[in-house]
């Protein structure tokens, strides 16, 4: 039996979640549709799909199910991401309802296919415009004599940072990099060795 899931997301305002829920419930009442589950999240669109519970929603939905959102922007952080998600849902024969844009997108509807095609074109246009703006900004900085990129020698964040203190302690005890990696649960001791070398941790531990 098919199910209907409503996805609600807001960046910070809890009241906005309530407004979205009321809007969806009102639509469902008029259409005589039962909402089986509400998936609610208060989080920025900049977070990952997993953090925004999008992956969870995708796992919940199956063939012939329906997903409802108040507007397209709730589904992703960019036009390209939203289009990719909608295309994935439609390919799985999941009906997508977007209230604000008055869209009812399904696999067997020609109108929906035209909409998706237009969305794809908009997404491509957005990528091109972002790329162009980036190139123009970089060219302007270069013309002004501004050095691009991070300063030479800048150390980037690493997954090993969380175990920095333990790595230093184990180096002091004379353990090899391979043994330290095994002890801390890292599978790639070569990456750990690079981390230790760049930060000169051996010298600090001697």
N, C-alpha and C positions, 0 to 999 in steps of 0.2 A: 504494500500500500504506500502511495506517495506521501511525502510530508512537506510542510512549508516551514521554512526557517527564516527568521528576520535577523539581519545583522545591523547592529547599532554601534557607531563609534563617534567619539568626540575627543578633542584634545585635552580639555581641562574642565569644561563646564558640565556638571552633573545634570543641571536643569535642561541642557540641550538633549541629553539622553532621554529624559522624560518626554520632551517635545517630540522627538523622533518616534518614541514608542506610541504616543497618542496618535500621531499622524498615520502610522502603520495600522494601528487598531481600527481607526476610523475607516481607512481604505478597506480593510478586511471585512468590516461590518457591512459596508455598502456592497461589496462583491460576494458576501456570504462565504468568506474563506476563513478556515480555522488556522491560526498560527500555532504550530506544534511546539516551537521553541524560539526564545529570544536569546541571541548571543550578544552580550553587551561588553564594551571595553572603553575605558577612558585612557587614551594614549595618543601621542603624536603620530601622524602618518609617516614620519621619518623612521619609526621603528621597523623592525623586520616583520615579514608576513606572519611568522610564528608568534612574535610578541603581540601583534595586533589580532591574533586568533583567527586569521584568514585560513591558515593551514588546517586548523581545527574544524572550521566550517566546511572546507573542501572534503575532509574525511567524513563528515556527517552526511553530506549530500550524496544522493544516488540517482540512478536513471529515473526520469519523470518527476523528480522533486522540484520544488520551487524556492528561490531565494529572493527575499524582498529587502531593499534598502531605500532610504529616503532620497538619496542622491548619489550620483556616480562617484563623487569625490570621497565618499566613505570607504570605497573599495581599494584605494591605492594612493601612492604619493606622486604619481605622474600619469599623464595620459597613456603612455606606453604600457605601464604596469596594469592600469585599469583595463585596457583593451585586451592584453594577454590573458587576464583573469576571466573576462567575459567570454572570450573565444574558447577558453578551456571549459568553462561551464556549459556553453552551448554545444560544444563537441561531445560532451557527456550527456546530452539531452536533458539538461537542467534549465528550466525556465527562469529568466531573470527579470524581476520587476523593479523599475526605478521610478519612484513616485514624482519627484520634482521635475525630471525631464520627460515624464509621461511616456516611458518606454516599457514595452512588453516584448522581451527578446526570447525567441525560442528557435530550435533547430529547423523546424519545418515551415517557418514563416519567411516568405521572400522579402517582405518589408524589413524584417530583422537582419537579413543578410546584407541588404543595402546599407543599413545603419552601421553594421559592423565594418563594412568596407570603408565607409566614410570616416569612422573612428580611426581605422588603421592609417588612413591618409593623414588625418590630423596628428596622430602620434608620430608619424614619420616627419611631418612638417615641424612639430615641436622639437624633435631631436636635431633636425637640421638647423633650426633657429638657435638652439642652445649651443650647438657646436660653433656656429658662426659668431655668436656673441662672445664665446670663450676665446676664439682665435683673435677677434678684434681687440678684446681686452688685453690679451697677452702681447699682441703687436704694439699696442699703445704703451704698455709698461716697458717693453724692450726699447721703444723709441725714446722713452724718457730716461733710459739708462738704468732702469731698475733690474737687478739680478733676479731671474726667475728661479723657482724651485726652492727647496730647503737649503739652508746654509750647509756648506761642506762639513761633514763630521757629525751632523745631527743624528742622534740616536732615536729611532722610531720605537713606538710601544711594541712590546712582545708578549706572547703568552707566557713566557718564562718569568716575566716580571713578578708574577704572583708568588713565585718560589725563590726569589732573589736571595733572601736571607739564608734559606736552607741550602741553596747551591753554594753560597760562600762558606757556610759551615762545613759542608761535605768536602769542599776543595781543601779547606784547612786540615781536614782529617786525612788528606792524601788519596781520596778516592778518584778513580779515573772518570772521565766524562761518560763513558759507556755505562759504568756502574751507577753513576749519579742519575743518568737518564732512566735506567731500569728501576732504581729505588723510588724515583718520583713519578714513575708511570708514563714516561715519554717514550714513544716508539722510535723517534728519529734522533739519535745521539749526535749526528752530524750538525743538525740545526742548533742543538744545544751548545755544541763546540763553537760554532760561529758566534753565538750569543755571548759566550764566555770570553772569547778572543776580542770581540769588538768592544766589550766593556772592561777589558783588562782585569778580569776577576782573578786570574791566576796570580798576577802581580800583587793584587790587594790582599790575597790570602797567604802569601809567602812571608 
